[in-house]
Amino acid sequence: MLINEAIKKLPQLELSSEFVTLKDAVNRILFEDIFAIKNLPSFDNSALDGYAINYATKDMPLSVVDTIFAGDMRNKILQNGTCVKIMTGAKIPKNSDTIVPFEDAIIENEKLIVSSKIKQFNAYRYKGEEVKVGEILLKSGTKLNSADVMLLASQGIFCVKVQKSIKIGIFSSGNELVEPWNNASEEQIYNANAAGLMALLLSFGFNSSYKGVIKDSLQMTISAINSDDSDILICSGGASAGEADYMKTALISLGFDEIFGFLNIRPGRPTKAYSNGKKIIFVLPGNPMAAFIMAFLIIVPFLKNEAHTKIKATLNESVKVKSGRQNLVLGQFENGNFSLVNGNNYGSGMITPLVKSNAIYITNIDESEICNGSEIFVYKIS
């Protein structure tokens, strides 16, 4: 199975909702459409400090008869031959349609002389010119950013209904693993996968919880999975067909159905996904590079509910690969060019090629050689 086919087979999560205040709303996803309940602006007002005039009287000296500040809600009516000082955000008086900025104002004998360069409707902000009552302010599914929060606050909206955060759990598995905060012997391996996967997810705005290392035991694997309360569980290791890889047996015994059992790709072939209708479990390879890349290519687009953006690039050197499968090629993307890392010579257990890379190219299944100068499409991974 190819990458895109695997993503399409993944079921939709059943999403629930919760209310959050605006201070906690950034990066949360709206659960429903939000409609404007207030015109923006809510009244005609001045965009700057100056003088409010009726443009039809611009050729006569105008008497300055009043000053209007922001927050002054008087229904002022401009009389013929007059003007008023007005401050930014203040309500524009009736019969006025143009603002003369202070810096362009000419005052002679206590009267305003309007410069010929002033255009009609200058600095006039109309009621509802941004948003009108009843219009959709923000659509369901919007990932809220700081500007969205400002827009909501302008409507007097302080709490919003958002998708409840997905609970993501991460396990590692293997007797050989030692946590980075402990001391490993020469025969042991530090658990790099959990930290890397958590960091990867966080870089896309998804928090996760580390659940620990599952030792190579069928009963311990069953117990760990059965006690987990995550909506999505990610396990690295236990994905291959080795004698001590108990993940598939444990999941089947717990009533999970296999969505896909492998991917026709290198590295990352042992990647699997299971579901019991309420929970989705991804089983990634134990090799760090394979685990990291497959999480980037499969899990992140699933969580985002959108594909990664493809970027056009020119290949800087030829690369040979095995046809009949997709191959992952790491490299540096810069100024429209894609340069291979380590000449595409590395193993799936390595980490340093990931550090040296900021992009990845996925070959087509029928490609055996991609020539120098070829136009390709890559995905940015950092």
N, C-alpha and C positions, 0 to 999 in steps of 0.2 A: 504494500500500500504506500502511496506517495503522500507527501506532507499535506497538500491541499485536500486530498481525499480524506485523510485522517481527521483534519479539523472539521470538515463537513459532517462527519459521522458522530461527533460529540453532541450529546443532548443539551438542550437549553436548561439552565438552572432555574429552579422555582424561586423567584425573588420575592422577598417580603420588604416591608417599608418601616421607617421610623421617622420621627420628627427631630430635627436638630436646629439649634439657633444659628444665626449667621456667623458667629465667631467660630463655629465648628463645621461650616458648610463647604469650605474650599476643598476641591477634589472629590466631593461627594456627587452622586449622580441623581438627578431629579427623577422622582417616581411618577410624576404627573405634570401635565402642562400647567403653567402659571400664567394667569391673565392679568392684564393691567387693571388696576382698580382706581387709578388716578392719572389724569392727563400729565404728561411730562413735556414741557413745563405745564404747571396747572393754571397759569395765567400769563398773559402777554407781559414780558419783562425786558429790561435792558441788559444787553450783553457786556456793557462796560460803563465806566463813569463818564458822564457828559451832560449834554442838554437835550431834552426831548422837544422836538419841534414838529409842526405840520409842514411837510415838504412844500406844499402849495404856497407857503408864506416865506420861503427861503430867501427871496430877493429883497425883503424889507428888514429893517432893524427890529429885533424882537426884544421885548422887555422881559427880564428874568423876574418872575413873580412868586416862585416857590421853590422849595427843595424837597425831593422825595427820596427817602432812604429805604433800603431793603427792610421789609417787615411792615412798612406803612401801607395799610390796606384801604386808604381813602379812595373813593371813586372820583378822582380828580378829572375835571373837564378842562381841556386847554382852550382858552379864548383866543380869538383872532388877534394876531399881532403880539402874542406872548410866547414864552417858552418857560421850561422849568429845569432846574438842575436835577439830575437823577443819578443814583448810584447803582452799581452792578447788582442785578437781581431784583431791583425795585420794580413795582407795578407801573406800567406805562399808562399815562393818562389818556382818556378818550380824546379823539381828534388829533392825536400825535401819531406819527408813523415813521419817524427817523430820529436817530441819535447822533448828535455831533460830539465826537470825543473832546475831552478837555484840551488835549494837546493840539487840536485843530480849531479850537474856538478863538474867535477874535472879539474882544469886548471893547467897545468904544462908547463913551458917555453912558455907561451902565446898561448898554444894550448889546445883544449878540448879533454879530455880522457873520453870516454863514458862508463858509468858503465854497467856491464853485466846484471843488473836487468831491464834495460830499454827495453820495448817491442816495436816492430814495430807499427807504427800508433798512438803511445801514444800522447794524447792531440791534435789530429788532427781533426778539425771540418770541415766536408765536405760541399760544396755548396749544398743546398737543402736537407740536411739530416733530418731536421725537417719538412719542408713544401716545396713543389715544386709548381712552377707557374701553375695555372689551377686547383689545387686540392681544394676541399671544405674546407674552413678555419673554418667556423662555420655554422651550419644548421639553417634554419628557425625554429622558435619556441624556440630557445635557450634563456634561461634567463641569461643575461650577468652578469658575476661576475668580480672581479678586475683582475683576470688572463686573462680573455677574452679581457678586455680593453687593457691590455699590448700587447696581440697578435695582436689586430687590429692596435695599434700604430706602431708595428714593420713592418706593411705593408704600412705605410704612409696613413692609413685610419683614418680620423678625424671626419667624420660624418657618421652615420649609420641610416638605415631605420628601425624603430621599430613600434610595435603595439601602436596605440594611446591609452593612458591610459583610462581605463574604468571609467566612472563617476559613482560613487556609492553614493547614498543618503540614509540617515537614519532618519526615523520618529519614535517617540514614540506616543502612543495615550492613552487618559484617563483623565477624569476630576480630578482624585485624585493625579495626578503627579505634583511635584514641582521640578524645576531644582536644582542641588546641590549648585549652587551659590546663591540661594534664601533661605529664612527661611521657613521651613515646620512646620505646627502645628502637634499636636499628631494625628489628624485624616487624615493627608496627608502623601504621600509617596514620597520620593526622587526618581527622575528618574535615576535609576542605569543602566538600559538596554542600553541606547544610548552610554554611556561611555564605558561600557563593550564590546559592539559589535564593536565599533570603534577600541578599543585596540586589540581585537581579530583579526580583519582584518589586522591591521597594523603589527601585529606579523608575518603575512604571506606575508607582502610586499604590501598590498593593502590600499591605502589611501581612505578615505571616507569623506563625508561632512554631518554634522548634520543639519537637517532641522527644528527641533523643535518638539513641542508636538501638536498633533491634538486633539482638544476637542471632546467630544462625541456628534457629530452632523453630520448627513448625508451630509448636504450641505457643512460644513467645511471640511469634509473628501474628498468630490468630488473636492472642490476648491483646497485643498492642493495637491492632486495627479495630478490634471489637470495642475497645474502651475509648476510642478517639471520637470527639464530637465535632470535628471539622466538616464544613460543607465540601471542601476540596482537600484531598490528602495527596501529598507528593512524597513518594518513596524513592530514594536513589540507592541502587544496589538491589540484588535479588531479581534482576530482570532477565538474566540469561538462562540457559538450560543446564547450568551446573548442578551438581548433586546437592549443594547446600543452598540453592536458591528456592526458597519455600513460598515466595510471594503468590504465585499463581494458584498453588494448591490451597493456600490459606484463604484467598479471596473467593475462590469457587465454593469452598466449604462454608463461607459466611453469606452466600447467596448473591454474590456479585456476578454480573454477566460481562463477558469480554466485549469491548467495543472494537478494539484492534489489538492484535498480538505481536505485531512487529511492523517495522517500516522498511521499505526498500531503499535504504539510504546508508551512507557511511560518512562519518561515524554516527551511531545512534540506532542501529537496526533493532536491538532488543526492546526499544521503547514500547510500552503497553498502556492501555487505558481500560478501566472497568467502571461499571455503574450498577447501583441497585435501585435506581429510580429516584433516590433522594440525595445520594452522595456520589461524587466522581473521584476515582483514585487513579493517579498517574504513577506508573512505575518506570523510572528512568534508569539508564545504565549506571553502573558504579564508577566508571571512568569519568574523571572530572570534566574533561573537555566535552565528551559526549553528553553528559548530564546537563551541563550549562547550555550548550547549543540547542538541545532538544527542548529544554524549558523555554528558551527564547523563541523557538520556531513553532512550538505547539501550545504550550500553556499560556504564554503571554497574549497571543492573539485571541485565544479562547476567553481569557479573563476580560480583555478589552472589548470583545465582541466586534473586532475589526482587524483586518489584515495589516501587517507591517507595510510601510510605504516602500515601494521599489524606486531605486535611484539609478538612472542611466549612467554607465561608466565605460571607459575604454580600458581593456586589459593591457597591461604593460609588458607581459611576457607570456609565451605559450605555456599551456599546462596540459599534461596528459592524465586522463582518468580512466577508470574501468566503466565501460558502457553497460547497460542493462540495469542500472540503478542510478539514483540521485547521489551526487557527491558534494560534500560541503567543503568549500575552499575559503580559507581565511586570508585576509589581506588588509592593506591600508588604502582607504579611499581618500584622495586629496586632489583638489582642482580638477575633478572629473575623471581622474585616472585611478585604476585599481591595481595595486602592486601586491604580489604574493608574499606571504610570510614564510620564511624558511624554505622557499622554493616549493611550497606545498608538500614538504617532507616532514611529517610529524605524526605522532600516534594519539589515539583518543584518550590516553591516560595523562597527557601532558597539559600543563596550565600556561606556561610561558608564551606559547603561540597566541593564546587568547589575550594576554597582556599586550602583546605587540600589535594586535589587530583592532580595527574599529569598524570593520564591515565583513560581510560574508556573502559569498556567491554560491548559489545552488545550481548545479549543472542539470541539464535535461537528461532524461533516462537514456537517450540514444547517442549522447555525446561521448567521444573517446579522446578527442583533442580539441582544445579551444585555442585558436592561434593569436599570437601577439597582434594587437590592434583591433581585435574583435570588439564589437559593441555588446555589452552585457548589462544585466540589471542586478544590483546588489542591495543588501539590507544593512543599514547602519546598526551596529550593536553597542556603540558607545559614542 
